[in-house]
Amino acid sequence: MKRLNVICAGLMSVGVGSAALAAFSSPQPDGAVVQRALDAHDYRRAGIELNKLITERLPGSDKGGPDPVLDRLFAELISANGTPASATTLLLRLNAQPGLKNRGHYQLLLATAREESGQFTNAERLYQSVSADRQASAEDRTSSVIGYARLRMMTSPDDAIFALQSAQPLPAQAWEVDLQRARAEALAGRDDAAQAAMQRAWSEAPMAGAEQGAAARVASDMMVTAGRKGDRGRLIAMLAVDRLNRGTNTGQEVLGADVPICGSAGITPNDSVAVEFSRQAPPGRPRFSLVWASRAGIAAAFLDGVARNPGFQVQDGQATTVVLKCRLGPAADYQVRADLDDQILSWSTSRGAYPLLDTGDESDTPSLASLLAERERRYGSTSVMLLPVLVQILGPTVASGMDNQEARARAAALSHRIADIIAANGAPADMVLFSALSTTGLDVAAQSKSVTAAQAEFQSLLGQAARNSAVSLDNLFTVVSNATAYTQAPTALRVQLLEQTIAVLRAHVPATDPRLMALGLRLLSVRREQGDSAAVAALIEQFDFAPDLCNVAVPPVRFTSSNITADDYPPDLVQAMLQGRTMLEFSISATGTATAARVLVSDPPFAFDAVALAKSLTLTYEPAKTAGVPRSCRAQVQPIRWQLP
């Protein structure tokens, strides 16, 4: 199974490329060479040098503990060039060290990791602690004030403004203080004060380092303001600052699946929020932050969804802003940011086994094989020290495609070795469980295990999950979601996985939990594929799905045509060489036409909204039916990609 979850594959890559296994230069046991690369913001070089350092600092035994030097450097690199949340365990270990130098800096990084994980209250406390710490650097104290204000403005813009007034930024930070001030003033409804702060931020941006993307981020906020006020000329001009002729971002569909459902947390269909995403956020900054909301108090639910969302990626440029609205119905493709990869990183590094970083070079299979053989000679065939190398080999094996039997067999064999090592070395119970689930799925894909045998194993493993309160429900949801999304998997296995996982979730979460509803919709879809109308009807009742939702219709609604052509591309966006993607949500009439369309995800904001809504009238579908009679349905979602003609 292509995605039944090769949970270990690539999980130890933290965003900086394949293992650099070439001969290294002079020894650098204290990591000074890595630190210099980090200070220069040369993260690829830092990854290459860190790979060398891992080899230099390999422990004499696999029974040791974490390496404080590697913990520090990994935490710095992940925070700067990966996702800060993935560094949480490393940062917790660092902050627990007595006599840690520059503790305020690592508390700042931990606060950012908490923020990016959606643990906003915890992050606020940490930001407050650092901002009050006289031992912390002036730069880190100001960064913490900015972080605190960034979170407080979600619920109390005035609290954010008060905090920012106390900031004493360095010249290179002044633009960000004023940018956050402009956002908070706009959220408080004081447009004149917001405009004044924005102009200050624009004039201060040139004093910031290039890695901060100051001009692009301020221009992005000015673009949102122009769009809200209907100033299209200024909207296009500000978009062109950082989005001129750049590739389309990816993952909007996942964003659209993870937004709140209208009616939850008091959110209405007319509410909207603008969220900024950074391609590479500087240290001490999350990859996303609130720009604007149509009213105070609604942003937290949207940002919680964004924090749990792994899929949206800024492809080019430094930052992008996306406007989001709530959904009218649940989504089958809802996703969460499962922490299994972080758990593997936490566990293996606690044993002294640090991941090989991906530096952007092509994988060197012979070098990896040689490194694996060397570690086997040194530590034995079941040592945890082999895990990083096996993961590095498995990742490209799966990524290169599982379309041939040889690749599937190779992936299954590697997965078995990884699962055996995890089980033999006292890994946490859910890590053992999920690696076993993954291996069983790959065995079926490799045709080395029958469907009947796999069903028995899945039943046993999911039974263990039901009995073990320590099992992460997010991890379980992600593994099963990925497995059942693979439509070539045997139907009986998909049904079993979904039904048993639903039973596990029902014992722990409320009926309205979006993970539970997503799996219910997945199961409904499988039953619909089987033509089992009675089972579909039972699921609609069991999950209390509204029967007029398009995604529960039997037979399913199917897209048939549209009349969106190159001539519809807005001329001003052609001239500015701007591309994007719009996600629409609408009803489908009994005649199969889209009606009552609304924009669910707008990227870039406001630029394509009008044409998307106008052309939604040309979208046609095979409509929903009851006893063969066409009927209307609602909450159909359709992405539209805008590519330059």
SEFITOR-307922 format. One record per residue (C-alpha): x, y, z. Coordinates in nm, 2 decimals, always signed. Layout:
<recs>
REC, X, Y, Z
...
</recs>
This chain:
<recs>
REC, +0.00, +0.00, +0.00
REC, +0.16, +0.32, -0.12
REC, +0.06, +0.51, +0.19
REC, -0.04, +0.25, +0.45
REC, +0.15, +0.44, +0.65
REC, +0.51, +0.40, +0.59
REC, +0.52, +0.59, +0.91
REC, +0.89, +0.56, +0.95
REC, +0.97, +0.66, +0.59
REC, +1.13, +1.00, +0.57
REC, +1.02, +1.09, +0.93
REC, +1.37, +1.16, +1.03
REC, +1.42, +1.41, +0.76
REC, +1.35, +1.75, +0.90
REC, +1.36, +1.95, +0.59
REC, +1.72, +1.99, +0.49
REC, +1.78, +1.68, +0.23
REC, +1.97, +1.33, +0.17
REC, +2.25, +1.21, +0.39
REC, +2.57, +1.38, +0.31
REC, +2.81, +1.09, +0.35
REC, +3.11, +1.23, +0.17
REC, +3.44, +1.24, +0.35
REC, +3.44, +1.52, +0.60
REC, +3.71, +1.78, +0.66
REC, +3.85, +1.87, +1.00
REC, +3.69, +1.73, +1.31
REC, +3.44, +1.97, +1.48
REC, +3.33, +1.79, +1.80
REC, +3.18, +2.10, +1.96
REC, +2.97, +2.18, +1.65
REC, +3.14, +2.52, +1.58
REC, +3.13, +2.47, +1.20
REC, +2.75, +2.39, +1.22
REC, +2.69, +2.69, +1.44
REC, +2.87, +2.92, +1.20
REC, +2.65, +2.80, +0.91
REC, +2.34, +2.85, +1.13
REC, +2.45, +3.21, +1.22
REC, +2.50, +3.28, +0.84
REC, +2.15, +3.13, +0.77
REC, +2.31, +2.88, +0.54
REC, +2.09, +2.59, +0.64
REC, +2.19, +2.35, +0.37
REC, +2.55, +2.38, +0.48
REC, +2.45, +2.35, +0.84
REC, +2.27, +2.02, +0.75
REC, +2.57, +1.88, +0.56
REC, +2.81, +1.97, +0.85
REC, +2.56, +1.83, +1.11
REC, +2.56, +1.50, +0.92
REC, +2.93, +1.49, +0.95
REC, +2.91, +1.58, +1.32
REC, +2.67, +1.29, +1.38
REC, +2.93, +1.05, +1.25
REC, +3.21, +1.21, +1.45
REC, +3.01, +1.19, +1.77
REC, +2.87, +0.83, +1.73
REC, +2.87, +0.68, +2.08
REC, +3.07, +0.38, +2.18
REC, +2.76, +0.20, +2.29
REC, +2.39, +0.21, +2.19
REC, +2.29, +0.21, +2.55
REC, +2.37, +0.57, +2.61
REC, +2.15, +0.88, +2.62
REC, +2.10, +1.20, +2.43
REC, +2.40, +1.41, +2.32
REC, +2.36, +1.77, +2.45
REC, +2.56, +1.92, +2.16
REC, +2.35, +1.74, +1.90
REC, +2.03, +1.83, +2.08
REC, +2.12, +2.20, +2.07
REC, +2.22, +2.20, +1.70
REC, +1.92, +1.99, +1.59
REC, +1.69, +2.22, +1.78
REC, +1.84, +2.53, +1.62
REC, +1.83, +2.38, +1.27
REC, +1.48, +2.24, +1.29
REC, +1.35, +2.57, +1.44
REC, +1.51, +2.77, +1.16
REC, +1.45, +2.55, +0.86
REC, +1.19, +2.29, +0.95
REC, +0.88, +2.31, +1.16
REC, +0.95, +2.44, +1.52
REC, +0.70, +2.20, +1.67
REC, +0.92, +1.90, +1.56
REC, +1.19, +2.03, +1.79
REC, +0.97, +2.03, +2.10
REC, +1.13, +1.73, +2.28
REC, +1.48, +1.85, +2.20
REC, +1.40, +2.19, +2.34
REC, +1.24, +2.04, +2.65
REC, +1.56, +1.84, +2.71
REC, +1.77, +2.15, +2.66
REC, +1.57, +2.37, +2.89
REC, +1.59, +2.10, +3.16
REC, +1.98, +2.12, +3.16
REC, +2.12, +2.30, +3.46
REC, +2.35, +2.59, +3.37
REC, +2.23, +2.60, +3.01
REC, +2.38, +2.90, +2.83
REC, +2.14, +3.14, +2.67
REC, +1.84, +2.98, +2.83
REC, +1.61, +3.26, +2.72
REC, +1.68, +3.19, +2.36
REC, +1.58, +2.82, +2.39
REC, +1.27, +2.91, +2.59
REC, +1.18, +3.14, +2.30
REC, +1.22, +2.85, +2.06
REC, +1.01, +2.63, +2.28
REC, +0.74, +2.89, +2.30
REC, +0.73, +2.90, +1.92
REC, +0.71, +2.52, +1.90
REC, +0.42, +2.53, +2.14
REC, +0.25, +2.80, +1.94
REC, +0.29, +2.61, +1.61
REC, +0.14, +2.30, +1.78
REC, -0.17, +2.50, +1.87
REC, -0.08, +2.51, +2.25
REC, -0.15, +2.88, +2.26
REC, -0.19, +2.93, +2.63
REC, +0.13, +2.74, +2.71
REC, +0.31, +2.95, +2.45
REC, +0.18, +3.27, +2.59
REC, +0.32, +3.19, +2.93
REC, +0.66, +3.10, +2.79
REC, +0.67, +3.43, +2.58
REC, +0.58, +3.63, +2.90
REC, +0.86, +3.45, +3.09
REC, +1.13, +3.53, +2.83
REC, +1.02, +3.89, +2.79
REC, +1.06, +3.94, +3.16
REC, +1.40, +3.76, +3.18
REC, +1.67, +4.02, +3.22
REC, +1.93, +3.75, +3.14
REC, +1.78, +3.70, +2.79
REC, +1.91, +3.90, +2.50
REC, +1.73, +4.22, +2.40
REC, +1.65, +4.06, +2.07
REC, +1.50, +3.75, +2.23
REC, +1.30, +3.97, +2.48
REC, +1.15, +4.17, +2.19
REC, +1.08, +3.85, +1.99
REC, +0.89, +3.72, +2.29
REC, +0.69, +4.04, +2.32
REC, +0.60, +4.00, +1.96
REC, +0.50, +3.64, +2.01
REC, +0.28, +3.72, +2.31
REC, +0.11, +4.00, +2.12
REC, +0.07, +3.77, +1.82
REC, -0.13, +3.53, +2.03
REC, -0.32, +3.78, +2.24
REC, -0.46, +3.96, +1.94
REC, -0.67, +3.65, +1.86
REC, -0.89, +3.73, +2.15
REC, -0.80, +4.07, +2.28
REC, -0.64, +4.31, +2.03
REC, -0.61, +4.58, +2.30
REC, -0.40, +4.35, +2.52
REC, -0.17, +4.29, +2.22
REC, -0.13, +4.67, +2.16
REC, -0.05, +4.73, +2.53
REC, +0.22, +4.46, +2.52
REC, +0.37, +4.60, +2.20
REC, +0.39, +4.95, +2.35
REC, +0.64, +4.81, +2.60
REC, +0.87, +4.67, +2.34
REC, +1.22, +4.81, +2.30
REC, +1.31, +4.66, +1.96
REC, +1.65, +4.67, +1.79
REC, +1.64, +4.86, +1.46
REC, +1.61, +4.54, +1.27
REC, +1.30, +4.44, +1.47
REC, +1.11, +4.77, +1.46
REC, +0.92, +4.68, +1.14
REC, +0.78, +4.36, +1.30
REC, +0.66, +4.54, +1.62
REC, +0.48, +4.79, +1.40
REC, +0.34, +4.52, +1.17
REC, +0.19, +4.34, +1.47
REC, +0.06, +4.68, +1.60
REC, -0.11, +4.74, +1.26
REC, -0.27, +4.40, +1.27
REC, -0.40, +4.45, +1.63
REC, -0.53, +4.80, +1.55
REC, -0.72, +4.66, +1.25
REC, -0.87, +4.38, +1.46
REC, -0.98, +4.65, +1.71
REC, -1.15, +4.84, +1.43
REC, -0.91, +5.14, +1.44
REC, -0.82, +5.16, +1.07
REC, -0.64, +5.50, +1.09
REC, -0.41, +5.38, +1.37
REC, -0.36, +5.05, +1.17
REC, -0.26, +5.24, +0.86
REC, -0.01, +5.46, +1.05
REC, +0.15, +5.16, +1.20
REC, +0.16, +4.98, +0.86
REC, +0.34, +5.28, +0.70
REC, +0.60, +5.28, +0.98
REC, +0.65, +4.91, +0.92
REC, +0.70, +4.96, +0.55
REC, +0.96, +5.23, +0.61
REC, +1.14, +5.02, +0.86
REC, +1.14, +4.70, +0.66
REC, +1.47, +4.77, +0.47
REC, +1.66, +4.77, +0.80
REC, +1.57, +4.40, +0.86
REC, +1.79, +4.11, +0.75
REC, +1.69, +3.94, +0.42
REC, +1.60, +3.62, +0.61
REC, +1.31, +3.79, +0.78
REC, +1.13, +3.87, +0.45
REC, +1.02, +4.20, +0.60
REC, +0.92, +4.38, +0.28
REC, +0.73, +4.08, +0.15
REC, +0.54, +4.04, +0.47
REC, +0.45, +4.40, +0.51
REC, +0.34, +4.41, +0.14
REC, +0.13, +4.10, +0.20
REC, -0.05, +4.28, +0.49
REC, -0.10, +4.59, +0.28
REC, -0.25, +4.37, +0.01
REC, -0.50, +4.23, +0.25
REC, -0.60, +4.58, +0.36
REC, -0.64, +4.68, +0.00
REC, -0.85, +4.38, -0.08
REC, -1.08, +4.43, +0.22
REC, -1.14, +4.79, +0.11
REC, -1.20, +4.70, -0.26
REC, -0.88, +4.88, -0.38
REC, -0.79, +4.64, -0.66
REC, -0.51, +4.85, -0.81
REC, -0.32, +4.85, -0.48
REC, -0.41, +4.49, -0.42
REC, -0.24, +4.38, -0.74
REC, +0.06, +4.62, -0.68
REC, +0.13, +4.47, -0.33
REC, +0.08, +4.11, -0.46
REC, +0.35, +4.17, -0.72
REC, +0.61, +4.25, -0.45
REC, +0.66, +3.88, -0.36
REC, +0.43, +3.68, -0.59
REC, +0.53, +3.79, -0.93
REC, +0.54, +3.49, -1.17
REC, +0.59, +3.24, -0.88
REC, +0.45, +2.89, -0.86
REC, +0.11, +2.81, -0.71
REC, +0.11, +2.71, -0.34
REC, -0.01, +2.36, -0.26
REC, -0.23, +2.21, +0.00
REC, -0.53, +2.45, -0.02
REC, -0.76, +2.15, -0.03
REC, -0.63, +2.04, +0.31
REC, -0.67, +2.39, +0.45
REC, -1.03, +2.39, +0.33
REC, -1.09, +2.05, +0.49
REC, -0.95, +2.16, +0.83
REC, -1.13, +2.49, +0.88
REC, -1.41, +2.50, +1.14
REC, -1.76, +2.39, +1.06
REC, -2.00, +2.69, +1.05
REC, -2.19, +2.71, +1.38
REC, -1.90, +2.58, +1.59
REC, -1.74, +2.82, +1.83
REC, -2.00, +3.08, +1.73
REC, -1.85, +3.11, +1.38
REC, -2.09, +3.21, +1.10
REC, -2.07, +3.16, +0.72
REC, -1.99, +3.53, +0.68
REC, -1.69, +3.52, +0.91
REC, -1.34, +3.51, +0.76
REC, -0.98, +3.52, +0.87
REC, -0.65, +3.60, +0.69
REC, -0.36, +3.38, +0.79
REC, +0.00, +3.44, +0.68
REC, +0.23, +3.15, +0.60
REC, +0.61, +3.17, +0.58
REC, +0.81, +2.94, +0.35
REC, +1.10, +2.96, +0.60
REC, +1.01, +3.14, +0.92
REC, +1.31, +3.29, +1.11
REC, +1.40, +3.13, +1.45
REC, +1.15, +3.23, +1.71
REC, +0.87, +3.26, +1.46
REC, +0.60, +3.01, +1.37
REC, +0.53, +2.92, +1.01
REC, +0.18, +3.08, +1.03
REC, +0.02, +3.38, +1.21
REC, -0.30, +3.58, +1.22
REC, -0.32, +3.88, +0.99
REC, -0.68, +3.98, +1.02
REC, -1.02, +3.86, +1.12
REC, -1.37, +3.99, +1.03
REC, -1.44, +4.02, +1.41
REC, -1.25, +3.95, +1.73
REC, -1.28, +3.62, +1.90
REC, -1.31, +3.39, +1.59
REC, -0.95, +3.35, +1.49
REC, -0.85, +3.09, +1.75
REC, -1.06, +2.81, +1.60
REC, -0.92, +2.88, +1.25
REC, -0.56, +2.89, +1.38
REC, -0.61, +2.57, +1.57
REC, -0.71, +2.40, +1.25
REC, -0.41, +2.55, +1.07
REC, -0.18, +2.43, +1.36
REC, -0.31, +2.08, +1.31
REC, -0.27, +2.10, +0.93
REC, +0.04, +1.95, +0.78
REC, -0.04, +2.01, +0.41
REC, -0.02, +2.37, +0.31
REC, +0.32, +2.47, +0.15
REC, +0.45, +2.80, +0.02
REC, +0.62, +2.70, -0.30
REC, +0.81, +3.02, -0.39
REC, +0.87, +3.36, -0.24
REC, +0.90, +3.43, +0.13
REC, +0.55, +3.45, +0.26
REC, +0.19, +3.42, +0.15
REC, -0.15, +3.51, +0.30
REC, -0.46, +3.30, +0.26
REC, -0.82, +3.40, +0.35
REC, -1.03, +3.12, +0.50
REC, -1.40, +3.08, +0.58
REC, -1.58, +2.80, +0.77
REC, -1.73, +2.50, +0.60
REC, -2.10, +2.42, +0.58
REC, -2.04, +2.05, +0.63
REC, -1.77, +1.80, +0.75
REC, -1.49, +1.68, +0.53
REC, -1.37, +1.33, +0.45
REC, -1.02, +1.46, +0.38
REC, -0.98, +1.62, +0.72
REC, -0.62, +1.59, +0.84
REC, -0.42, +1.64, +1.15
REC, -0.05, +1.69, +1.22
REC, +0.02, +1.36, +1.38
REC, +0.32, +1.36, +1.61
REC, +0.45, +1.02, +1.53
REC, +0.75, +1.16, +1.34
REC, +0.83, +1.38, +1.64
REC, +0.79, +1.08, +1.87
REC, +1.04, +0.88, +1.67
REC, +1.28, +1.17, +1.67
REC, +1.23, +1.21, +2.05
REC, +1.27, +0.84, +2.13
REC, +1.57, +0.76, +1.90
REC, +1.77, +1.07, +2.00
REC, +1.71, +0.99, +2.37
REC, +1.91, +0.67, +2.28
REC, +2.18, +0.86, +2.10
REC, +2.05, +0.78, +1.75
REC, +2.02, +1.10, +1.55
REC, +1.86, +1.13, +1.21
REC, +2.05, +1.18, +0.89
REC, +1.94, +1.51, +0.74
REC, +1.82, +1.56, +0.39
REC, +2.05, +1.82, +0.23
REC, +1.90, +1.83, -0.12
REC, +2.16, +1.60, -0.28
REC, +2.05, +1.28, -0.45
REC, +2.04, +0.98, -0.22
REC, +2.37, +0.79, -0.24
REC, +2.25, +0.43, -0.20
REC, +2.59, +0.27, -0.20
REC, +2.71, +0.51, +0.07
REC, +2.40, +0.44, +0.28
REC, +2.45, +0.07, +0.24
REC, +2.81, +0.10, +0.35
REC, +2.71, +0.32, +0.65
REC, +2.45, +0.06, +0.74
REC, +2.70, -0.22, +0.73
REC, +2.95, -0.02, +0.94
REC, +2.69, +0.04, +1.21
REC, +2.58, -0.32, +1.21
REC, +2.95, -0.43, +1.27
REC, +2.98, -0.17, +1.54
REC, +2.64, -0.21, +1.73
REC, +2.48, -0.53, +1.61
REC, +2.19, -0.60, +1.37
REC, +1.91, -0.50, +1.60
REC, +2.06, -0.18, +1.74
REC, +1.86, +0.14, +1.75
REC, +2.17, +0.31, +1.59
REC, +2.07, +0.14, +1.26
REC, +1.73, +0.31, +1.26
REC, +1.83, +0.65, +1.11
REC, +2.01, +0.48, +0.81
REC, +1.72, +0.24, +0.75
REC, +1.47, +0.52, +0.75
REC, +1.69, +0.72, +0.51
REC, +1.70, +0.42, +0.27
REC, +1.32, +0.35, +0.30
REC, +1.22, +0.71, +0.23
REC, +1.34, +0.72, -0.13
REC, +1.22, +0.37, -0.19
REC, +0.86, +0.47, -0.12
REC, +0.89, +0.81, -0.27
REC, +1.02, +0.67, -0.60
REC, +0.70, +0.48, -0.64
REC, +0.54, +0.15, -0.54
REC, +0.41, +0.06, -0.88
REC, +0.63, -0.24, -0.93
REC, +0.65, -0.56, -0.73
REC, +1.02, -0.53, -0.66
REC, +0.99, -0.18, -0.50
REC, +0.70, -0.30, -0.29
REC, +0.89, -0.61, -0.17
REC, +1.20, -0.39, -0.09
REC, +0.99, -0.14, +0.11
REC, +0.82, -0.42, +0.30
REC, +1.15, -0.58, +0.39
REC, +1.29, -0.25, +0.51
REC, +0.98, -0.18, +0.71
REC, +1.01, -0.51, +0.88
REC, +1.37, -0.43, +0.99
REC, +1.26, -0.09, +1.12
REC, +0.96, -0.24, +1.31
REC, +1.18, -0.52, +1.46
REC, +1.43, -0.26, +1.58
REC, +1.16, -0.04, +1.73
REC, +1.00, -0.34, +1.91
REC, +1.34, -0.48, +2.03
REC, +1.46, -0.16, +2.19
REC, +1.18, -0.07, +2.43
REC, +1.00, +0.20, +2.22
REC, +0.67, +0.35, +2.34
REC, +0.37, +0.12, +2.29
REC, +0.20, +0.32, +2.02
REC, +0.52, +0.35, +1.82
REC, +0.55, -0.03, +1.82
REC, +0.18, -0.06, +1.73
REC, +0.19, +0.19, +1.44
REC, +0.51, +0.04, +1.29
REC, +0.34, -0.30, +1.30
REC, +0.03, -0.16, +1.12
REC, +0.25, -0.01, +0.86
REC, +0.44, -0.33, +0.80
REC, +0.13, -0.54, +0.77
REC, +0.00, -0.30, +0.51
REC, +0.32, -0.31, +0.31
REC, +0.31, -0.69, +0.33
REC, -0.03, -0.69, +0.16
REC, +0.10, -0.45, -0.11
REC, +0.40, -0.68, -0.16
REC, +0.17, -0.98, -0.18
REC, +0.37, -1.15, +0.09
REC, +0.07, -1.17, +0.32
REC, -0.29, -1.26, +0.24
REC, -0.58, -1.03, +0.30
REC, -0.72, -1.28, +0.55
REC, -0.40, -1.29, +0.75
REC, -0.37, -0.91, +0.74
REC, -0.73, -0.87, +0.86
REC, -0.65, -1.09, +1.16
REC, -0.34, -0.88, +1.24
REC, -0.53, -0.55, +1.20
REC, -0.80, -0.68, +1.43
REC, -0.54, -0.77, +1.69
REC, -0.34, -0.44, +1.66
REC, -0.65, -0.22, +1.67
REC, -0.77, -0.41, +1.96
REC, -0.45, -0.32, +2.14
REC, -0.51, +0.04, +2.05
REC, -0.85, +0.03, +2.20
REC, -0.71, -0.10, +2.53
REC, -0.41, +0.13, +2.55
REC, -0.49, +0.48, +2.67
REC, -0.14, +0.59, +2.58
REC, -0.20, +0.55, +2.21
REC, -0.21, +0.88, +2.03
REC, -0.55, +0.92, +1.86
REC, -0.40, +1.16, +1.61
REC, -0.14, +0.90, +1.51
REC, -0.40, +0.63, +1.48
REC, -0.63, +0.86, +1.27
REC, -0.35, +0.95, +1.04
REC, -0.23, +0.59, +0.98
REC, -0.58, +0.47, +0.91
REC, -0.67, +0.77, +0.70
REC, -0.36, +0.72, +0.48
REC, -0.43, +0.35, +0.45
REC, -0.79, +0.38, +0.35
REC, -0.73, +0.66, +0.11
REC, -0.54, +0.41, -0.11
REC, -0.83, +0.29, -0.32
REC, -0.64, -0.01, -0.46
REC, -0.62, -0.16, -0.11
REC, -0.86, -0.45, -0.07
REC, -1.21, -0.33, +0.02
REC, -1.24, -0.57, +0.31
REC, -0.93, -0.43, +0.47
REC, -1.04, -0.07, +0.43
REC, -1.38, -0.14, +0.58
REC, -1.22, -0.33, +0.88
REC, -0.97, -0.05, +0.95
REC, -1.23, +0.22, +0.93
REC, -1.49, +0.03, +1.15
REC, -1.24, -0.06, +1.42
REC, -1.08, +0.28, +1.43
REC, -1.42, +0.45, +1.45
REC, -1.50, +0.22, +1.75
REC, -1.17, +0.33, +1.92
REC, -1.24, +0.70, +1.86
REC, -1.60, +0.67, +1.98
REC, -1.48, +0.56, +2.31
REC, -1.26, +0.87, +2.36
REC, -1.40, +1.17, +2.16
REC, -1.74, +1.34, +2.12
REC, -1.96, +1.26, +1.82
REC, -1.88, +1.59, +1.66
REC, -1.50, +1.53, +1.66
REC, -1.39, +1.61, +1.30
REC, -1.16, +1.30, +1.30
REC, -1.46, +1.08, +1.38
REC, -1.68, +1.24, +1.11
REC, -1.40, +1.22, +0.85
REC, -1.36, +0.85, +0.91
REC, -1.74, +0.81, +0.90
REC, -1.75, +0.98, +0.56
REC, -1.46, +0.76, +0.44
REC, -1.65, +0.45, +0.54
REC, -1.97, +0.58, +0.38
REC, -1.77, +0.63, +0.06
REC, -1.65, +0.27, +0.06
REC, -2.00, +0.14, +0.12
REC, -2.12, +0.35, -0.16
REC, -1.86, +0.21, -0.39
REC, -1.99, -0.13, -0.30
REC, -2.34, -0.02, -0.39
REC, -2.47, -0.09, -0.04
REC, -2.74, +0.18, -0.01
REC, -2.87, +0.03, +0.32
REC, -2.53, +0.06, +0.48
REC, -2.50, +0.42, +0.36
REC, -2.84, +0.51, +0.51
REC, -2.74, +0.35, +0.84
REC, -2.41, +0.55, +0.85
REC, -2.60, +0.87, +0.78
REC, -2.82, +0.81, +1.07
REC, -2.54, +0.68, +1.30
REC, -2.32, +0.99, +1.24
REC, -2.62, +1.23, +1.22
REC, -2.50, +1.35, +0.88
REC, -2.75, +1.60, +0.72
REC, -2.90, +1.39, +0.44
REC, -2.89, +1.69, +0.20
REC, -2.51, +1.71, +0.21
REC, -2.36, +1.64, -0.14
REC, -2.09, +1.41, +0.00
REC, -2.34, +1.16, +0.14
REC, -2.54, +1.13, -0.18
REC, -2.60, +0.79, -0.34
REC, -2.50, +0.77, -0.62
REC, -2.23, +1.03, -0.56
REC, -2.25, +1.36, -0.74
REC, -2.00, +1.38, -1.02
REC, -1.84, +1.68, -1.19
REC, -1.93, +1.69, -1.56
REC, -1.82, +2.02, -1.71
REC, -1.74, +2.38, -1.67
REC, -1.69, +2.68, -1.90
REC, -1.38, +2.84, -1.75
REC, -1.14, +2.94, -2.02
REC, -0.82, +3.14, -2.07
REC, -1.04, +3.44, -2.17
REC, -1.17, +3.45, -1.81
REC, -0.83, +3.51, -1.66
REC, -0.84, +3.86, -1.51
REC, -0.63, +4.09, -1.75
REC, -0.47, +4.27, -1.46
REC, -0.35, +3.94, -1.31
REC, -0.21, +3.84, -1.65
REC, -0.02, +4.16, -1.67
REC, +0.11, +4.12, -1.31
REC, +0.19, +3.75, -1.38
REC, +0.00, +3.63, -1.08
REC, -0.14, +3.28, -1.03
REC, -0.34, +3.12, -0.75
REC, -0.61, +2.88, -0.64
REC, -0.96, +2.93, -0.52
REC, -1.18, +2.68, -0.33
REC, -1.55, +2.72, -0.37
REC, -1.83, +2.57, -0.17
REC, -2.18, +2.57, -0.32
REC, -2.51, +2.38, -0.36
REC, -2.60, +2.17, -0.66
REC, -2.95, +2.20, -0.80
REC, -3.16, +1.92, -0.92
REC, -3.06, +2.01, -1.27
REC, -2.69, +1.97, -1.18
REC, -2.59, +2.34, -1.17
REC, -2.38, +2.51, -0.90
REC, -2.58, +2.76, -0.69
REC, -2.52, +2.99, -0.39
REC, -2.14, +2.97, -0.43
REC, -1.91, +3.11, -0.16
REC, -1.53, +3.13, -0.14
REC, -1.39, +2.89, +0.12
REC, -1.02, +2.94, +0.05
REC, -0.88, +3.23, -0.13
REC, -0.51, +3.22, -0.23
REC, -0.41, +3.50, -0.30
REC, -0.68, +3.68, -0.12
REC, -0.95, +3.86, -0.32
REC, -0.76, +3.84, -0.65
REC, -0.96, +3.57, -0.81
REC, -1.27, +3.57, -0.59
REC, -1.50, +3.77, -0.83
REC, -1.42, +3.56, -1.14
REC, -1.44, +3.24, -0.95
REC, -1.79, +3.32, -0.81
REC, -1.91, +3.44, -1.16
REC, -1.78, +3.13, -1.33
REC, -1.92, +2.90, -1.07
REC, -2.25, +2.93, -1.26
REC, -2.09, +2.73, -1.54
REC, -2.00, +2.43, -1.32
REC, -2.23, +2.13, -1.39
REC, -2.26, +1.79, -1.21
REC, -2.46, +1.48, -1.22
REC, -2.70, +1.57, -0.94
REC, -2.79, +1.39, -0.62
REC, -3.08, +1.15, -0.65
REC, -3.34, +0.99, -0.43
REC, -3.50, +0.68, -0.58
REC, -3.37, +0.78, -0.91
REC, -3.53, +1.13, -0.90
REC, -3.28, +1.42, -0.92
REC, -3.27, +1.65, -0.61
REC, -3.05, +1.94, -0.48
REC, -2.77, +1.90, -0.23
REC, -2.54, +2.14, -0.05
REC, -2.18, +2.19, +0.07
REC, -2.00, +2.06, -0.24
REC, -1.64, +2.18, -0.26
REC, -1.45, +2.24, -0.58
REC, -1.10, +2.38, -0.62
REC, -1.01, +2.60, -0.92
REC, -0.65, +2.65, -1.01
REC, -0.56, +2.97, -1.19
REC, -0.26, +2.92, -1.42
REC, -0.13, +3.19, -1.65
REC, -0.26, +3.14, -2.00
</recs>
